[in-house]
Amino acid sequence: MTDIGLGIVILSVLVLALTWMVVAARSVLMPDQEAQLTVNDQSTFAVRTGQKLLAALHDNGVLIPSACAGAGTCGLCRVRIGEGGPDALPIEAARFTRAELRDGLHLACQVVVRGDMALEVDEGLLGAEDHELTVVSVRQLTPLIREIVLQMPESAPMDIRAGSFLQITAPPFRLSYADIEVPADFDDQWRSLRPLALTSDSAVTRAYSVANRPEDTAAGRLVFNVRLALPPPSARAAPPGVVSSWLFSLRKEMW
């Protein structure tokens, strides 16, 4: 019994020592300091090193779209980094052609800010605006897909076409799947989901594709077909998607 207790103590000490070494190495190799980001030779702002480029851009109002929570799978957060940019990661090499890689294309969600950087983004993203919308209707299409129709404010431009990506931000929230209303036809499929719960302590933004018909655009409405992002069978302990879960909790006259 004494030998077991001693082994646990030694193992705990080793884990703590290794953790301290990793933290110390990180502080040396990736010190937290100020860096300058220059976007399209127009805007320059100060950021902290060590964070992902996507987060740094979002924090400064450059709303690069992303739909995969920074996993690098959606390929939406494309930026071009000039000379001195980082080497392409394997996930970027799989996403871009050789010509695109030579041209400096990167995924902002994969690039870590390590110093001053000059980059180019889609010009239209620099003029992106935030709007608060109203929920017009919510309709369950399948057990895991909902059509959500949102009303844009009268002052907002409506040059939006089907297939365009817009960013939706979910505020901090707590959600029990037991409280999500679904049609009776889908009760059986939802029975195993009811124990799920989710807490998000900060605002989270994801990009969603617009499914507008011409009459929707003419009425100043946005239509989204949102699929609920659930953990894969191999990772049941992982939390469900933050923004898709929040969208599933919306009801008419909310937001």
FIGU-710043 format. One record per residue: residue in three letters; x, y, z of N, C-alpha, C in turn. Coordinates in steps of 0.1 Angstrom, whole numbers, plus 5000, padded with zeros to 4 digits. Each point is the difference from the previous one (the first is absolute). Layout:
% FIGU-710043
ALAXYZXYZXYZ
...
***
This chain:
% FIGU-710043
MET500849885000499250125000500950125000
THR501150005008500950115000500750024987
ASP500349894993500650014987499150074990
ILE498749975000499050064991499950155003
GLY499950045013499950145003501350074996
LEU501149945002501350074995500050014985
GLY499549904993500050014985499150114996
ILE498850025006499150114997500650135002
VAL500750025011500750135003501150034990
ILE500849904996501150024991499450044986
LEU498949924996499450034987499450145000
SER499450055011499450135001501150114999
VAL501149975006501250105000500550014986
LEU500149884993500550004986499150084991
VAL498649985001499150074992500150155003
LEU500150045012500150155003501350054995
ALA501149935001501250054994500050014985
LEU499449904993499950014986499150124996
THR498950025007499150114997500750145002
TRP500850015011500850125002501050024989
MET500649894995501050014989499450054987
VAL498849954997499350044988499650155001
VAL499550045012499650145001501250094999
ALA501249965006501250085000500550014985
ALA500049884993500450004986499250094991
ARG498750005003499050084992500350155002
SER500350045013500350145003501250054993
VAL501049904998501250044993499950004985
LEU499449904995499849994985498950084995
MET499050035007498850084996499750105010
PRO500950105002499750105011498850084996
ASP499250045011498850094998500550144999
GLN499950054988500550144997499150064990
GLU500250134998499150074990500649984986
ALA499149994990500349994986499050094992
GLN500450034988499250094991499549914988
LEU498750014998499449934989499650114990
THR500449994988499650104989499149924990
VAL498850054998499049934991499850094988
ASN500349944988499750064987500750144999
ASP501150015007500750134999499250125005
GLN498949975007499050115004499950015015
SER499949895007499850015014501149935007
THR500550065011501049945008499650015015
PHE500149895007499649995014500949915008
ALA500050035013500949935009499349875005
VAL500749895000499549875006501049945009
ARG499749905006500949925009500549884992
THR501349975001500549884994499549875008
GLY500049894993499649875006498649974998
GLN499250094994498649964997499849974985
LYS498949944997499849964986499650134992
LEU500550014988499750114991498550034999
LEU499249894999498550024998499550085012
ALA500449965012499550075012500450145001
ALA501350034996500550135000499250094990
LEU499749954988499250074991498650035005
HIS499449905005498650025005500050105011
ASP501050005009500050095011500150154995
ASN500550024988500250134995499150034988
GLY498849935000499050044990500149954986
VAL501149914998500149944986499449875001
LEU498749994995499249885003500249894989
ILE501249945001500349894991499049885003
PRO499349944990499149905003500749875004
SER499349925009500549875004498849925004
ALA499949874996498949925003500449875008
CYS501349985002500549885005500650015014
ALA499850115007500650025013501550005000
GLY500650044989501550005000500649874997
ALA499349904995500649874997500750004987
GLY499850104991500650014987499349914990
THR498849965002499349914991499150074990
CYS499550125004499150074991500750084990
GLY501250055002500750074990499650144997
LEU499150065009499450134997501050115004
CYS500849985010500850115006501350034992
ARG499950014987501250024992500650145001
VAL501350005001500750135000501349984992
ARG500550114995501350004993501050075009
ILE501149935003501050065008501250034992
GLY500650115000501150044992501349935004
GLU501150064995501349945003500249995015
GLY500749895004500249985014498949935007
GLY499049954993498949935006500449865005
PRO499249945007500449865006500049904989
ASP500649895002499949884991498649945001
ALA499649954989498749945000499949875008
LEU499049995008499849885008499449894991
PRO500149875004499449904992498550024997
ILE499250055009498650024998499850114989
GLU500950094999499950114990500549944986
ALA501049925001500549944987499049914994
ALA499149945008498949914995498950094995
ARG499950125004498950094996500350084987
PHE501350044999500350094989500849934989
THR500050064988500949954989501450055002
ARG500949944993501450045002500250154996
ALA499350044989500050144996499550095011
GLU498949965007499550085010500950015012
LEU500749895003501050005011501150094997
ARG500550004987501150094996499650145001
ASP498750034998499550135000499750055015
GLY500349925010499950045014498649985006
LEU499249924994498649985006500249915013
HIS499250045010500049935013498550005005
LEU499849915010498850005007500250075013
ALA499350115002500250095012499849925013
CYS499249895000499849935012501249915004
GLN500949984990501249925003501350085002
VAL500050134997501250085002500050065014
VAL501249985006500250065013500850134999
VAL499550115006500750134999501349995008
ARG501150024993501349995007500750134999
GLY499550104992500750124999499250094990
ASP500650114996499350094990499749924987
MET498850044994499649924989499250094991
ALA500249994987499250074990499249904992
LEU498750024998499249904994498950064991
GLU499449924991498950054992498849915002
VAL498850075001498849935002499050054989
ASP498949934998499050054991499550145004
GLU500150094991499750145002498650025007
GLY499149924996498650015005500049985015
LEU500949925006500049975014500350125009
LEU500850104994500450115008498850105003
GLY498949994992498850085002498949925007
ALA500349895005498949915006499450085012
GLU498749985002499350065010499249905009
ASP499850035013499349925008498550055001
HIS499149905000498550045001499449915010
GLU499050055007499149925009498849974992
LEU499749874999498849954992498949955009
THR498949984993498849955007499649864994
VAL499749915008499649874996498650004994
VAL499849984987498750004994499349865001
SER500749904998499449865001501149905002
VAL499649895006500949885002499249884996
ARG500649924992499349884995501049884999
GLN499549895006500949885000499849934987
LEU501149984993499949934987500349855002
THR501049975008500349865003500450005015
PRO500249885006500450005014501150095004
LEU501050024991501250085003500250124991
ILE499050044992500150124992498850095002
ARG500250135003499050105001500150114990
GLU498950044995500050124992499750125009
ILE500950105000499850115009500050134991
VAL498950075001499850124992500250135009
LEU500950094996500350125007499750124992
GLN499550105007499650134994501250105002
MET500550054989501050105000499450145003
PRO500750095007499550145002499950074987
GLU499150104999499750074987501350074995
SER500950045009501150074995501149914995
ALA499949875001501149914996499949974985
PRO501149994993500049974986499649864998
MET499449974989499549864997500549954987
ASP501350024997500649954988500649865003
ILE499149915005500449875005499449894991
ARG500849904996499549904991500149865007
ALA499249914995500149865006501449954998
GLY500649945010501349954999501050095007
SER499750135002500850095007500249955015
PHE501150045006500249965014499950135008
LEU499249995011499950115010500449945013
GLN500550095009500549965013498950025010
ILE499749905008499050015011500849995014
THR499750095009500650005013499049965010
ALA500449905008499249955011500550075013
PRO499250075007500450065013500349895010
PRO500650035012500149905010498749955004
PHE499949875003498749945003500249865007
ARG498949965007500049875005498749934994
LEU500249874996498949934993500049865004
SER498849965003499749855002499249964988
TYR500549894994499249954988498649955004
ALA499849985013498649965004499150114997
ASP500550134999499150114999499750044985
ILE500749934991499950034986498749944995
GLU499150084993498849954995500149944986
VAL499549884999500149934987498649954997
PRO499649984987498749944997499949865005
ALA498849965003499849875006500549884991
ASP500050034987500549904990501549965003
PHE500750095006501549985002500349965015
ASP499049985008500349975014500949885002
ASP499849894992500749885001501550034997
GLN500350074990501450034996500750095010
TRP499250085007500550105010500149945014
ARG499549895002500049945014501449995005
SER501049954992501349995004500850135002
LEU499450114994500750135001499650085012
ARG498949965006499550085011500950025012
PRO500949905003500950025012501150114997
LEU500250034987501150104997499750135005
ALA501150075004499950145005501350074996
LEU499950134999501150084994500150145007
THR501250045004500250135005501150074992
SER499750124996501050084993500150135007
ASP501350035005500250125008500450124992
SER500249984987500450124992499349994987
ALA499950114992499450014987500849914990
VAL499349934992500649914990499450024987
THR500950024990499550034986500349894990
ARG499149974992500249904989499350054987
ALA500549954989499450044987499049894996
TYR498950054994499049914995499650054986
SER499649904992499750034986498550044999
VAL499750104992498750064999499249914990
ALA498749975003499249924991498850094994
ASN500350124998499050104995499449964987
ARG498750024998499350014988499850144996
PRO499850044987499950144996499050075009
GLU498849945003499050075008500450035014
ASP500949915005500650035014500850125000
THR500950014990500950124999499250124998
ALA498950004992499250114997499350055013
ALA499749915009499350035013501050045011
GLY501350004997501050035010500249895010
ARG499849884996500249895009501249914996
LEU500549935010501149904998499549875004
VAL500349904992499549865003501349915002
PHE500049935011501149915002499549865003
ASN500649904994499749865003501149955009
VAL499850005013501049975010500049865004
ARG501149934999500149865004500650005014
LEU499449935010500549995013501349935000
ALA501150065005501349945001500149915013
LEU500049874998500149915011501449935001
PRO500449965011501349935001500049874992
PRO501149974993500049874993500049885009
PRO499649894995499949885009501349975007
SER501150034994501349975007500450105011
ALA499250115001500350105010498750045007
ARG499349915006498750035006500250105012
ALA501250015006500150095011500250144996
ALA500350024987500250144995498750075000
PRO500050145002498850075000499450024986
PRO498750024999499450034987500450144995
GLY499750034988500350134994499450125007
VAL500850105003499550115008498950084993
VAL500450054988499150094993498749924995
SER500249884994498949934995499049965012
SER500549975011499249975012499250135004
TRP500650115000499350135003499050034990
LEU500349984987499050024990498849915001
PHE500249885004498949905002499150045012
SER500550085009499250055011499250124997
LEU500250064989499350124996498549974997
ARG499250105004498549994996499650134994
LYS498950004994499550124993499950125010
GLU500350124995500050125008501250015009
MET501049924999501250015008501150074992
TRP501150035008501250064994499850154998
***
